[in-house]
Amino acid sequence: MIKKEPKDPMQQGNAAKVLIVGDWDADGVVASAEIVYAQEVLGVFPVKGKAAIELRPAGPRTFSSVVSNGCWDYVIILDIPFTQDVEIGLETLLKGPCKPKIYYFDHHKSTLDKASYLEEKFNVEAFVGLSPTSSLVKAFLESIGVRLTPRLKELVASVAVLEGGSGWLARKDRSPSEGMIKIAASISKNTNQSKDPDLWRRYVRWASSILPFEQSPIGQGEDIVTHGLQVSRESDAEIKDVARELAMEARTVGFVKFVDARGKWNKSGASALASSIYKMTKMTTALLVTKEDGSSILIVRGSQGNAIKLMEKLYTMGVIEDVGGHENIASGRLKAGVNIKDLEDALRRASLELK
């Protein structure tokens, strides 16, 4: 569902302050770049005229801390699933002295389910749908007269191919070149692996730029695209090697392959690792990893919508909290006090109920 742009009051005096918070992956990068282009190049959204833009990457679990230290007139949230942590962040934003106008573009199921709640409790303008977030942003901007650059259009189309989804906007946008699809995929792998905010910002600036590709250095003369593709190739090789080992250790629990990778994988890229194991085992895969903060995260990779369905059942059973993700790849935090036996029993029951 796409809503029309609400009428914002004209900013007087100093330039309005705009915070763009986007997910680390290519969808978040491209969606952020679209907003940057609309504001900095065209001066049409979210502010008519000039505005001071700040760019910050985040995931649902870091959103609260990312928005806790600053004061803005507008906050644009892009491709971040609504969770308990995100709700805490929104409460922090609106309890402060600035009380910004908040726009929320997203396609994750948890956000779709809570769109009305977001609007009622936080007065958020929610733009949600089944297509990738960058496709939702493109459709919204086009509805207010924005014409995106060829680069942005092809990046949106590339993300639509990578993300899939059942939204008609994504199906409409799937006509990119193979080269641009590889670039978009490399953006996700590079930013997710490095978790480097400056690198994420450079990708956003590159994607929103009206300059030729050659004018986008990352440092030491190396182009950001070349750098990203090289990192992507190296990351793919490492993940495949680790996935091959973990796939052999996977235990069959009901109709799920369960892999306890705590202590074996402590980097970013756990979702890609889960997908790689899934392709090898050809069964719905549940991968348990430990994050830097010590929390245990379960990632489920499946097909035909089984991932989010399985995760929702685990949530109902009380073993998982803070659920997010897509139809075929979803994640949640293991509740404190839940041990491996509890989790395996819940996985077994949940997978049997889905059959």
KOLBA-823435 format. One record per residue (C-alpha): x, y, z; chain; residue in one letter; residue number from 1. Coordinates in steps of 0.1 Angstrom, whole numbers, plus 2048, in hexadecimal, padded with zeros to 3 digits. Example, Ala and Ser with C-alpha at 12.3 -4.5 7.8 and 13.67 -1.06 7.14 Angstrom:
BEGIN
<node X="87B" Y="7D3" Z="84E" chain="A" resn="A" resi="1"/>
<node X="889" Y="7F5" Z="847" chain="A" resn="S" resi="2"/>
END
This chain:
BEGIN
<node X="800" Y="800" Z="800" chain="A" resn="M" resi="1"/>
<node X="80F" Y="822" Z="7F6" chain="A" resn="I" resi="2"/>
<node X="802" Y="841" Z="806" chain="A" resn="K" resi="3"/>
<node X="804" Y="864" Z="7F8" chain="A" resn="K" resi="4"/>
<node X="81D" Y="87D" Z="806" chain="A" resn="E" resi="5"/>
<node X="80F" Y="890" Z="823" chain="A" resn="P" resi="6"/>
<node X="812" Y="8B6" Z="822" chain="A" resn="K" resi="7"/>
<node X="82F" Y="8C2" Z="837" chain="A" resn="D" resi="8"/>
<node X="833" Y="8E5" Z="843" chain="A" resn="P" resi="9"/>
<node X="84E" Y="8FA" Z="833" chain="A" resn="M" resi="10"/>
<node X="86D" Y="8FD" Z="847" chain="A" resn="Q" resi="11"/>
<node X="876" Y="920" Z="852" chain="A" resn="Q" resi="12"/>
<node X="899" Y="92D" Z="85B" chain="A" resn="G" resi="13"/>
<node X="8B4" Y="913" Z="85E" chain="A" resn="N" resi="14"/>
<node X="8B4" Y="8F4" Z="847" chain="A" resn="A" resi="15"/>
<node X="89F" Y="8D8" Z="855" chain="A" resn="A" resi="16"/>
<node X="8B2" Y="8BA" Z="863" chain="A" resn="K" resi="17"/>
<node X="8AB" Y="899" Z="854" chain="A" resn="V" resi="18"/>
<node X="8B6" Y="877" Z="861" chain="A" resn="L" resi="19"/>
<node X="8B5" Y="859" Z="848" chain="A" resn="I" resi="20"/>
<node X="8B8" Y="838" Z="85A" chain="A" resn="V" resi="21"/>
<node X="8BC" Y="81B" Z="842" chain="A" resn="G" resi="22"/>
<node X="8C3" Y="7F6" Z="844" chain="A" resn="D" resi="23"/>
<node X="8E6" Y="7E9" Z="83D" chain="A" resn="W" resi="24"/>
<node X="8DC" Y="7D5" Z="81D" chain="A" resn="D" resi="25"/>
<node X="8D8" Y="7E1" Z="7F9" chain="A" resn="A" resi="26"/>
<node X="8B3" Y="7E8" Z="7FE" chain="A" resn="D" resi="27"/>
<node X="8BB" Y="7FF" Z="81B" chain="A" resn="G" resi="28"/>
<node X="8D8" Y="80F" Z="808" chain="A" resn="V" resi="29"/>
<node X="8C4" Y="815" Z="7E8" chain="A" resn="V" resi="30"/>
<node X="8A5" Y="822" Z="7FB" chain="A" resn="A" resi="31"/>
<node X="8BB" Y="83A" Z="80E" chain="A" resn="S" resi="32"/>
<node X="8CB" Y="846" Z="7EE" chain="A" resn="A" resi="33"/>
<node X="8A9" Y="84D" Z="7DF" chain="A" resn="E" resi="34"/>
<node X="8A0" Y="863" Z="7FC" chain="A" resn="I" resi="35"/>
<node X="8C2" Y="875" Z="7FA" chain="A" resn="V" resi="36"/>
<node X="8BC" Y="87B" Z="7D5" chain="A" resn="Y" resi="37"/>
<node X="899" Y="888" Z="7DB" chain="A" resn="A" resi="38"/>
<node X="8A5" Y="8A0" Z="7F6" chain="A" resn="Q" resi="39"/>
<node X="8C8" Y="8AB" Z="7ED" chain="A" resn="E" resi="40"/>
<node X="8C5" Y="8AC" Z="7C7" chain="A" resn="V" resi="41"/>
<node X="8A1" Y="8B4" Z="7C2" chain="A" resn="L" resi="42"/>
<node X="897" Y="8C4" Z="7E3" chain="A" resn="G" resi="43"/>
<node X="874" Y="8B4" Z="7E4" chain="A" resn="V" resi="44"/>
<node X="873" Y="89A" Z="800" chain="A" resn="F" resi="45"/>
<node X="870" Y="89A" Z="81D" chain="A" resn="P" resi="46"/>
<node X="876" Y="8C0" Z="81D" chain="A" resn="V" resi="47"/>
<node X="86D" Y="8D8" Z="801" chain="A" resn="K" resi="48"/>
<node X="88F" Y="8E9" Z="7FC" chain="A" resn="G" resi="49"/>
<node X="8B0" Y="8E4" Z="80E" chain="A" resn="K" resi="50"/>
<node X="8B5" Y="8CD" Z="82C" chain="A" resn="A" resi="51"/>
<node X="8D3" Y="8C0" Z="840" chain="A" resn="A" resi="52"/>
<node X="8D4" Y="89A" Z="83B" chain="A" resn="I" resi="53"/>
<node X="8E4" Y="881" Z="853" chain="A" resn="E" resi="54"/>
<node X="8E8" Y="85D" Z="848" chain="A" resn="L" resi="55"/>
<node X="8E9" Y="840" Z="862" chain="A" resn="R" resi="56"/>
<node X="8E7" Y="81B" Z="85B" chain="A" resn="P" resi="57"/>
<node X="8D5" Y="804" Z="873" chain="A" resn="A" resi="58"/>
<node X="8C4" Y="7E3" Z="879" chain="A" resn="G" resi="59"/>
<node X="8A6" Y="7DD" Z="88F" chain="A" resn="P" resi="60"/>
<node X="8BC" Y="7D5" Z="8AD" chain="A" resn="R" resi="61"/>
<node X="8D2" Y="7F4" Z="8AA" chain="A" resn="T" resi="62"/>
<node X="8B7" Y="80D" Z="89F" chain="A" resn="F" resi="63"/>
<node X="8B0" Y="819" Z="8C2" chain="A" resn="S" resi="64"/>
<node X="8D4" Y="823" Z="8C9" chain="A" resn="S" resi="65"/>
<node X="8D8" Y="832" Z="8A6" chain="A" resn="V" resi="66"/>
<node X="8BC" Y="84B" Z="8AB" chain="A" resn="V" resi="67"/>
<node X="8C3" Y="852" Z="8D0" chain="A" resn="S" resi="68"/>
<node X="8DD" Y="86E" Z="8CB" chain="A" resn="N" resi="69"/>
<node X="8D0" Y="88A" Z="8B5" chain="A" resn="G" resi="70"/>
<node X="8B5" Y="8A2" Z="8AD" chain="A" resn="C" resi="71"/>
<node X="8A3" Y="8A3" Z="88C" chain="A" resn="W" resi="72"/>
<node X="885" Y="8B2" Z="87B" chain="A" resn="D" resi="73"/>
<node X="87F" Y="893" Z="866" chain="A" resn="Y" resi="74"/>
<node X="889" Y="86E" Z="86A" chain="A" resn="V" resi="75"/>
<node X="886" Y="856" Z="84C" chain="A" resn="I" resi="76"/>
<node X="887" Y="831" Z="855" chain="A" resn="I" resi="77"/>
<node X="88F" Y="81A" Z="838" chain="A" resn="L" resi="78"/>
<node X="88D" Y="7F4" Z="836" chain="A" resn="D" resi="79"/>
<node X="88F" Y="7EE" Z="85C" chain="A" resn="I" resi="80"/>
<node X="875" Y="7D5" Z="869" chain="A" resn="P" resi="81"/>
<node X="860" Y="7E1" Z="886" chain="A" resn="F" resi="82"/>
<node X="86B" Y="7CF" Z="8A6" chain="A" resn="T" resi="83"/>
<node X="86B" Y="7D6" Z="8CB" chain="A" resn="Q" resi="84"/>
<node X="88D" Y="7E6" Z="8C8" chain="A" resn="D" resi="85"/>
<node X="880" Y="7FD" Z="8AC" chain="A" resn="V" resi="86"/>
<node X="862" Y="806" Z="8C2" chain="A" resn="E" resi="87"/>
<node X="879" Y="811" Z="8DE" chain="A" resn="I" resi="88"/>
<node X="88C" Y="826" Z="8C5" chain="A" resn="G" resi="89"/>
<node X="86C" Y="837" Z="8B9" chain="A" resn="L" resi="90"/>
<node X="862" Y="83E" Z="8DD" chain="A" resn="E" resi="91"/>
<node X="884" Y="84E" Z="8E3" chain="A" resn="T" resi="92"/>
<node X="881" Y="864" Z="8C4" chain="A" resn="L" resi="93"/>
<node X="85F" Y="871" Z="8CE" chain="A" resn="L" resi="94"/>
<node X="866" Y="876" Z="8F3" chain="A" resn="K" resi="95"/>
<node X="883" Y="88E" Z="8EB" chain="A" resn="G" resi="96"/>
<node X="880" Y="8B3" Z="8E5" chain="A" resn="P" resi="97"/>
<node X="880" Y="8B2" Z="8BF" chain="A" resn="C" resi="98"/>
<node X="863" Y="89A" Z="8B7" chain="A" resn="K" resi="99"/>
<node X="86B" Y="895" Z="893" chain="A" resn="P" resi="100"/>
<node X="853" Y="88C" Z="877" chain="A" resn="K" resi="101"/>
<node X="859" Y="867" Z="870" chain="A" resn="I" resi="102"/>
<node X="855" Y="855" Z="84E" chain="A" resn="Y" resi="103"/>
<node X="858" Y="82F" Z="84E" chain="A" resn="Y" resi="104"/>
<node X="85D" Y="81C" Z="82D" chain="A" resn="F" resi="105"/>
<node X="85F" Y="7F6" Z="831" chain="A" resn="D" resi="106"/>
<node X="854" Y="7D4" Z="823" chain="A" resn="H" resi="107"/>
<node X="85B" Y="7BD" Z="840" chain="A" resn="H" resi="108"/>
<node X="83D" Y="7AA" Z="84D" chain="A" resn="K" resi="109"/>
<node X="840" Y="7B7" Z="871" chain="A" resn="S" resi="110"/>
<node X="83E" Y="7DA" Z="864" chain="A" resn="T" resi="111"/>
<node X="821" Y="7D3" Z="84D" chain="A" resn="L" resi="112"/>
<node X="80E" Y="7C3" Z="86A" chain="A" resn="D" resi="113"/>
<node X="815" Y="7E1" Z="881" chain="A" resn="K" resi="114"/>
<node X="810" Y="7FD" Z="868" chain="A" resn="A" resi="115"/>
<node X="7F0" Y="80A" Z="877" chain="A" resn="S" resi="116"/>
<node X="7FF" Y="807" Z="89A" chain="A" resn="Y" resi="117"/>
<node X="81D" Y="81C" Z="88F" chain="A" resn="L" resi="118"/>
<node X="806" Y="837" Z="881" chain="A" resn="E" resi="119"/>
<node X="7F0" Y="838" Z="8A0" chain="A" resn="E" resi="120"/>
<node X="80A" Y="836" Z="8BB" chain="A" resn="K" resi="121"/>
<node X="827" Y="84A" Z="8AB" chain="A" resn="F" resi="122"/>
<node X="815" Y="85F" Z="891" chain="A" resn="N" resi="123"/>
<node X="82C" Y="84E" Z="877" chain="A" resn="V" resi="124"/>
<node X="826" Y="851" Z="852" chain="A" resn="E" resi="125"/>
<node X="829" Y="82C" Z="848" chain="A" resn="A" resi="126"/>
<node X="82F" Y="822" Z="824" chain="A" resn="F" resi="127"/>
<node X="82E" Y="7FC" Z="823" chain="A" resn="V" resi="128"/>
<node X="829" Y="7E1" Z="80A" chain="A" resn="G" resi="129"/>
<node X="835" Y="7BF" Z="7FE" chain="A" resn="L" resi="130"/>
<node X="850" Y="7CC" Z="7E6" chain="A" resn="S" resi="131"/>
<node X="873" Y="7D5" Z="7F1" chain="A" resn="P" resi="132"/>
<node X="876" Y="7F6" Z="804" chain="A" resn="T" resi="133"/>
<node X="889" Y="807" Z="7E7" chain="A" resn="S" resi="134"/>
<node X="86D" Y="7FE" Z="7D0" chain="A" resn="S" resi="135"/>
<node X="854" Y="80E" Z="7E9" chain="A" resn="L" resi="136"/>
<node X="869" Y="82D" Z="7EB" chain="A" resn="V" resi="137"/>
<node X="86C" Y="82F" Z="7C5" chain="A" resn="K" resi="138"/>
<node X="846" Y="82D" Z="7C1" chain="A" resn="A" resi="139"/>
<node X="840" Y="847" Z="7DB" chain="A" resn="F" resi="140"/>
<node X="859" Y="85F" Z="7CD" chain="A" resn="L" resi="141"/>
<node X="84B" Y="85B" Z="7AA" chain="A" resn="E" resi="142"/>
<node X="829" Y="862" Z="7B7" chain="A" resn="S" resi="143"/>
<node X="835" Y="885" Z="7C2" chain="A" resn="I" resi="144"/>
<node X="846" Y="88B" Z="7A0" chain="A" resn="G" resi="145"/>
<node X="869" Y="87F" Z="7A7" chain="A" resn="V" resi="146"/>
<node X="87D" Y="870" Z="78A" chain="A" resn="R" resi="147"/>
<node X="899" Y="85A" Z="796" chain="A" resn="L" resi="148"/>
<node X="8BB" Y="857" Z="785" chain="A" resn="T" resi="149"/>
<node X="8C1" Y="839" Z="76E" chain="A" resn="P" resi="150"/>
<node X="8DA" Y="82C" Z="788" chain="A" resn="R" resi="151"/>
<node X="8C0" Y="82D" Z="7A4" chain="A" resn="L" resi="152"/>
<node X="8A5" Y="81E" Z="78E" chain="A" resn="K" resi="153"/>
<node X="8BC" Y="800" Z="785" chain="A" resn="E" resi="154"/>
<node X="8C7" Y="7FC" Z="7A9" chain="A" resn="L" resi="155"/>
<node X="8A2" Y="7FB" Z="7B4" chain="A" resn="V" resi="156"/>
<node X="89C" Y="7E0" Z="799" chain="A" resn="A" resi="157"/>
<node X="8BB" Y="7CD" Z="7A4" chain="A" resn="S" resi="158"/>
<node X="8AF" Y="7CC" Z="7C9" chain="A" resn="V" resi="159"/>
<node X="88D" Y="7C1" Z="7BD" chain="A" resn="A" resi="160"/>
<node X="89D" Y="7A3" Z="7AC" chain="A" resn="V" resi="161"/>
<node X="8B3" Y="79B" Z="7CB" chain="A" resn="L" resi="162"/>
<node X="897" Y="7A0" Z="7E5" chain="A" resn="E" resi="163"/>
<node X="87B" Y="790" Z="7D1" chain="A" resn="G" resi="164"/>
<node X="859" Y="794" Z="7E3" chain="A" resn="G" resi="165"/>
<node X="836" Y="792" Z="7D7" chain="A" resn="S" resi="166"/>
<node X="830" Y="7B8" Z="7D3" chain="A" resn="G" resi="167"/>
<node X="826" Y="7C4" Z="7B1" chain="A" resn="W" resi="168"/>
<node X="83F" Y="7E1" Z="7B3" chain="A" resn="L" resi="169"/>
<node X="85C" Y="7C8" Z="7B5" chain="A" resn="A" resi="170"/>
<node X="84F" Y="7B4" Z="798" chain="A" resn="R" resi="171"/>
<node X="84B" Y="7D4" Z="784" chain="A" resn="K" resi="172"/>
<node X="86F" Y="7DE" Z="78C" chain="A" resn="D" resi="173"/>
<node X="881" Y="7BE" Z="782" chain="A" resn="R" resi="174"/>
<node X="895" Y="7C8" Z="763" chain="A" resn="S" resi="175"/>
<node X="8B8" Y="7D0" Z="76D" chain="A" resn="P" resi="176"/>
<node X="8D9" Y="7C6" Z="75D" chain="A" resn="S" resi="177"/>
<node X="8EC" Y="7A8" Z="76B" chain="A" resn="E" resi="178"/>
<node X="909" Y="7BF" Z="774" chain="A" resn="G" resi="179"/>
<node X="8F4" Y="7D6" Z="789" chain="A" resn="M" resi="180"/>
<node X="8E4" Y="7B8" Z="79B" chain="A" resn="I" resi="181"/>
<node X="908" Y="7AD" Z="7A5" chain="A" resn="K" resi="182"/>
<node X="90F" Y="7D0" Z="7B1" chain="A" resn="I" resi="183"/>
<node X="8F0" Y="7D1" Z="7C7" chain="A" resn="A" resi="184"/>
<node X="8F8" Y="7AF" Z="7D5" chain="A" resn="A" resi="185"/>
<node X="91C" Y="7BA" Z="7DD" chain="A" resn="S" resi="186"/>
<node X="90E" Y="7D8" Z="7EF" chain="A" resn="I" resi="187"/>
<node X="8FB" Y="7C2" Z="807" chain="A" resn="S" resi="188"/>
<node X="918" Y="7AB" Z="80D" chain="A" resn="K" resi="189"/>
<node X="931" Y="7C7" Z="811" chain="A" resn="N" resi="190"/>
<node X="91D" Y="7DC" Z="82A" chain="A" resn="T" resi="191"/>
<node X="90F" Y="7BE" Z="83D" chain="A" resn="N" resi="192"/>
<node X="932" Y="7B0" Z="841" chain="A" resn="Q" resi="193"/>
<node X="944" Y="7D0" Z="84A" chain="A" resn="S" resi="194"/>
<node X="928" Y="7E1" Z="85E" chain="A" resn="K" resi="195"/>
<node X="93C" Y="801" Z="856" chain="A" resn="D" resi="196"/>
<node X="925" Y="81F" Z="858" chain="A" resn="P" resi="197"/>
<node X="93C" Y="834" Z="842" chain="A" resn="D" resi="198"/>
<node X="93D" Y="819" Z="827" chain="A" resn="L" resi="199"/>
<node X="917" Y="817" Z="828" chain="A" resn="W" resi="200"/>
<node X="915" Y="83D" Z="824" chain="A" resn="R" resi="201"/>
<node X="92D" Y="83C" Z="806" chain="A" resn="R" resi="202"/>
<node X="917" Y="823" Z="7F5" chain="A" resn="Y" resi="203"/>
<node X="8F8" Y="839" Z="7FB" chain="A" resn="V" resi="204"/>
<node X="90B" Y="857" Z="7ED" chain="A" resn="R" resi="205"/>
<node X="916" Y="843" Z="7CF" chain="A" resn="W" resi="206"/>
<node X="8F3" Y="836" Z="7C8" chain="A" resn="A" resi="207"/>
<node X="8E4" Y="858" Z="7CB" chain="A" resn="S" resi="208"/>
<node X="8FF" Y="86A" Z="7B6" chain="A" resn="S" resi="209"/>
<node X="8F7" Y="878" Z="794" chain="A" resn="I" resi="210"/>
<node X="91D" Y="875" Z="78B" chain="A" resn="L" resi="211"/>
<node X="92B" Y="858" Z="776" chain="A" resn="P" resi="212"/>
<node X="936" Y="838" Z="786" chain="A" resn="F" resi="213"/>
<node X="95B" Y="843" Z="783" chain="A" resn="E" resi="214"/>
<node X="955" Y="860" Z="79B" chain="A" resn="Q" resi="215"/>
<node X="94E" Y="84A" Z="7BA" chain="A" resn="S" resi="216"/>
<node X="970" Y="841" Z="7CA" chain="A" resn="P" resi="217"/>
<node X="972" Y="82E" Z="7EB" chain="A" resn="I" resi="218"/>
<node X="996" Y="837" Z="7F2" chain="A" resn="G" resi="219"/>
<node X="9B8" Y="831" Z="7E4" chain="A" resn="Q" resi="220"/>
<node X="9A9" Y="834" Z="7C1" chain="A" resn="G" resi="221"/>
<node X="994" Y="815" Z="7C4" chain="A" resn="E" resi="222"/>
<node X="970" Y="818" Z="7B8" chain="A" resn="D" resi="223"/>
<node X="955" Y="80F" Z="7D0" chain="A" resn="I" resi="224"/>
<node X="945" Y="7F7" Z="7B8" chain="A" resn="V" resi="225"/>
<node X="965" Y="7E4" Z="7B1" chain="A" resn="T" resi="226"/>
<node X="96D" Y="7E2" Z="7D6" chain="A" resn="H" resi="227"/>
<node X="94A" Y="7D6" Z="7DE" chain="A" resn="G" resi="228"/>
<node X="94B" Y="7BA" Z="7C3" chain="A" resn="L" resi="229"/>
<node X="96C" Y="7AE" Z="7D0" chain="A" resn="Q" resi="230"/>
<node X="960" Y="7AD" Z="7F4" chain="A" resn="V" resi="231"/>
<node X="941" Y="79B" Z="7E8" chain="A" resn="S" resi="232"/>
<node X="955" Y="77F" Z="7D7" chain="A" resn="R" resi="233"/>
<node X="96B" Y="77A" Z="7F6" chain="A" resn="E" resi="234"/>
<node X="94D" Y="77A" Z="80D" chain="A" resn="S" resi="235"/>
<node X="93B" Y="760" Z="7F7" chain="A" resn="D" resi="236"/>
<node X="958" Y="749" Z="7F8" chain="A" resn="A" resi="237"/>
<node X="95C" Y="74B" Z="81E" chain="A" resn="E" resi="238"/>
<node X="937" Y="746" Z="824" chain="A" resn="I" resi="239"/>
<node X="935" Y="727" Z="80D" chain="A" resn="K" resi="240"/>
<node X="953" Y="717" Z="81F" chain="A" resn="D" resi="241"/>
<node X="943" Y="71C" Z="842" chain="A" resn="V" resi="242"/>
<node X="921" Y="712" Z="835" chain="A" resn="A" resi="243"/>
<node X="92E" Y="6F2" Z="828" chain="A" resn="R" resi="244"/>
<node X="93C" Y="6E9" Z="84A" chain="A" resn="E" resi="245"/>
<node X="91D" Y="6F3" Z="85D" chain="A" resn="L" resi="246"/>
<node X="906" Y="6E1" Z="845" chain="A" resn="A" resi="247"/>
<node X="917" Y="6C0" Z="84F" chain="A" resn="M" resi="248"/>
<node X="911" Y="6C8" Z="873" chain="A" resn="E" resi="249"/>
<node X="8EC" Y="6D1" Z="86F" chain="A" resn="A" resi="250"/>
<node X="8D3" Y="6BD" Z="883" chain="A" resn="R" resi="251"/>
<node X="8B1" Y="6B4" Z="875" chain="A" resn="T" resi="252"/>
<node X="896" Y="6C1" Z="88D" chain="A" resn="V" resi="253"/>
<node X="874" Y="6B9" Z="880" chain="A" resn="G" resi="254"/>
<node X="874" Y="6C7" Z="85D" chain="A" resn="F" resi="255"/>
<node X="890" Y="6E0" Z="864" chain="A" resn="V" resi="256"/>
<node X="8B6" Y="6DE" Z="862" chain="A" resn="K" resi="257"/>
<node X="8C3" Y="6EE" Z="882" chain="A" resn="F" resi="258"/>
<node X="8E6" Y="6FC" Z="884" chain="A" resn="V" resi="259"/>
<node X="8F5" Y="709" Z="8A5" chain="A" resn="D" resi="260"/>
<node X="910" Y="720" Z="898" chain="A" resn="A" resi="261"/>
<node X="917" Y="732" Z="8B9" chain="A" resn="R" resi="262"/>
<node X="93C" Y="735" Z="8BD" chain="A" resn="G" resi="263"/>
<node X="941" Y="72B" Z="898" chain="A" resn="K" resi="264"/>
<node X="935" Y="74B" Z="887" chain="A" resn="W" resi="265"/>
<node X="939" Y="76C" Z="897" chain="A" resn="N" resi="266"/>
<node X="939" Y="783" Z="879" chain="A" resn="K" resi="267"/>
<node X="91F" Y="795" Z="865" chain="A" resn="S" resi="268"/>
<node X="90E" Y="782" Z="849" chain="A" resn="G" resi="269"/>
<node X="8FB" Y="769" Z="85D" chain="A" resn="A" resi="270"/>
<node X="8DD" Y="76C" Z="846" chain="A" resn="S" resi="271"/>
<node X="8F3" Y="764" Z="828" chain="A" resn="A" resi="272"/>
<node X="902" Y="746" Z="83B" chain="A" resn="L" resi="273"/>
<node X="8DF" Y="739" Z="843" chain="A" resn="A" resi="274"/>
<node X="8D5" Y="73C" Z="81E" chain="A" resn="S" resi="275"/>
<node X="8F4" Y="72A" Z="813" chain="A" resn="S" resi="276"/>
<node X="8EE" Y="70D" Z="82C" chain="A" resn="I" resi="277"/>
<node X="8C9" Y="70C" Z="820" chain="A" resn="Y" resi="278"/>
<node X="8D4" Y="708" Z="7FC" chain="A" resn="K" resi="279"/>
<node X="8EB" Y="6EB" Z="806" chain="A" resn="M" resi="280"/>
<node X="8D3" Y="6D8" Z="81C" chain="A" resn="T" resi="281"/>
<node X="8B4" Y="6E0" Z="807" chain="A" resn="K" resi="282"/>
<node X="89F" Y="6E2" Z="827" chain="A" resn="M" resi="283"/>
<node X="892" Y="6FF" Z="83C" chain="A" resn="T" resi="284"/>
<node X="8B1" Y="70A" Z="850" chain="A" resn="T" resi="285"/>
<node X="8B2" Y="719" Z="873" chain="A" resn="A" resi="286"/>
<node X="8D4" Y="728" Z="87B" chain="A" resn="L" resi="287"/>
<node X="8DC" Y="734" Z="89F" chain="A" resn="L" resi="288"/>
<node X="8F8" Y="74D" Z="8A3" chain="A" resn="V" resi="289"/>
<node X="905" Y="765" Z="8BE" chain="A" resn="T" resi="290"/>
<node X="906" Y="78B" Z="8B8" chain="A" resn="K" resi="291"/>
<node X="920" Y="7A3" Z="8C6" chain="A" resn="E" resi="292"/>
<node X="909" Y="7AC" Z="8E3" chain="A" resn="D" resi="293"/>
<node X="908" Y="788" Z="8EE" chain="A" resn="G" resi="294"/>
<node X="8E4" Y="782" Z="8E3" chain="A" resn="S" resi="295"/>
<node X="8DC" Y="762" Z="8CF" chain="A" resn="S" resi="296"/>
<node X="8CA" Y="768" Z="8AE" chain="A" resn="I" resi="297"/>
<node X="8B7" Y="74D" Z="89A" chain="A" resn="L" resi="298"/>
<node X="8B6" Y="751" Z="875" chain="A" resn="I" resi="299"/>
<node X="89E" Y="73B" Z="861" chain="A" resn="V" resi="300"/>
<node X="8A1" Y="737" Z="83B" chain="A" resn="R" resi="301"/>
<node X="886" Y="725" Z="828" chain="A" resn="G" resi="302"/>
<node X="86F" Y="727" Z="80A" chain="A" resn="S" resi="303"/>
<node X="84A" Y="72E" Z="803" chain="A" resn="Q" resi="304"/>
<node X="847" Y="745" Z="821" chain="A" resn="G" resi="305"/>
<node X="852" Y="72A" Z="83A" chain="A" resn="N" resi="306"/>
<node X="86D" Y="73E" Z="84A" chain="A" resn="A" resi="307"/>
<node X="857" Y="75A" Z="858" chain="A" resn="I" resi="308"/>
<node X="83B" Y="741" Z="861" chain="A" resn="K" resi="309"/>
<node X="853" Y="72B" Z="874" chain="A" resn="L" resi="310"/>
<node X="862" Y="749" Z="886" chain="A" resn="M" resi="311"/>
<node X="83F" Y="756" Z="890" chain="A" resn="E" resi="312"/>
<node X="836" Y="734" Z="89F" chain="A" resn="K" resi="313"/>
<node X="856" Y="735" Z="8B3" chain="A" resn="L" resi="314"/>
<node X="84D" Y="757" Z="8BF" chain="A" resn="Y" resi="315"/>
<node X="82A" Y="74B" Z="8C9" chain="A" resn="T" resi="316"/>
<node X="83B" Y="72E" Z="8DC" chain="A" resn="M" resi="317"/>
<node X="84F" Y="747" Z="8F0" chain="A" resn="G" resi="318"/>
<node X="872" Y="73D" Z="8E6" chain="A" resn="V" resi="319"/>
<node X="879" Y="75A" Z="8CE" chain="A" resn="I" resi="320"/>
<node X="874" Y="77F" Z="8D0" chain="A" resn="E" resi="321"/>
<node X="879" Y="79E" Z="8BA" chain="A" resn="D" resi="322"/>
<node X="870" Y="78C" Z="89A" chain="A" resn="V" resi="323"/>
<node X="878" Y="79C" Z="878" chain="A" resn="G" resi="324"/>
<node X="87F" Y="792" Z="854" chain="A" resn="G" resi="325"/>
<node X="86F" Y="787" Z="834" chain="A" resn="H" resi="326"/>
<node X="85A" Y="76A" Z="828" chain="A" resn="E" resi="327"/>
<node X="878" Y="754" Z="821" chain="A" resn="N" resi="328"/>
<node X="892" Y="761" Z="83A" chain="A" resn="I" resi="329"/>
<node X="889" Y="76C" Z="85D" chain="A" resn="A" resi="330"/>
<node X="89B" Y="772" Z="87D" chain="A" resn="S" resi="331"/>
<node X="894" Y="775" Z="8A2" chain="A" resn="G" resi="332"/>
<node X="8A6" Y="778" Z="8C3" chain="A" resn="R" resi="333"/>
<node X="8A7" Y="75A" Z="8DA" chain="A" resn="L" resi="334"/>
<node X="896" Y="762" Z="8FB" chain="A" resn="K" resi="335"/>
<node X="8AB" Y="762" Z="91A" chain="A" resn="A" resi="336"/>
<node X="8A9" Y="741" Z="92C" chain="A" resn="G" resi="337"/>
<node X="8A0" Y="72D" Z="90D" chain="A" resn="V" resi="338"/>
<node X="8B9" Y="710" Z="908" chain="A" resn="N" resi="339"/>
<node X="8C2" Y="6FC" Z="8E9" chain="A" resn="I" resi="340"/>
<node X="8AA" Y="6DF" Z="8F3" chain="A" resn="K" resi="341"/>
<node X="88E" Y="6F8" Z="8F7" chain="A" resn="D" resi="342"/>
<node X="895" Y="707" Z="8D5" chain="A" resn="L" resi="343"/>
<node X="898" Y="6E5" Z="8C4" chain="A" resn="E" resi="344"/>
<node X="877" Y="6D9" Z="8D3" chain="A" resn="D" resi="345"/>
<node X="866" Y="6F9" Z="8C7" chain="A" resn="A" resi="346"/>
<node X="875" Y="6F6" Z="8A5" chain="A" resn="L" resi="347"/>
<node X="869" Y="6D2" Z="8A2" chain="A" resn="R" resi="348"/>
<node X="846" Y="6DB" Z="8AD" chain="A" resn="R" resi="349"/>
<node X="844" Y="6FA" Z="897" chain="A" resn="A" resi="350"/>
<node X="851" Y="6E9" Z="878" chain="A" resn="S" resi="351"/>
<node X="838" Y="6CC" Z="87C" chain="A" resn="L" resi="352"/>
<node X="81B" Y="6E5" Z="880" chain="A" resn="E" resi="353"/>
<node X="825" Y="6F5" Z="85F" chain="A" resn="L" resi="354"/>
<node X="823" Y="6D4" Z="84C" chain="A" resn="K" resi="355"/>
END
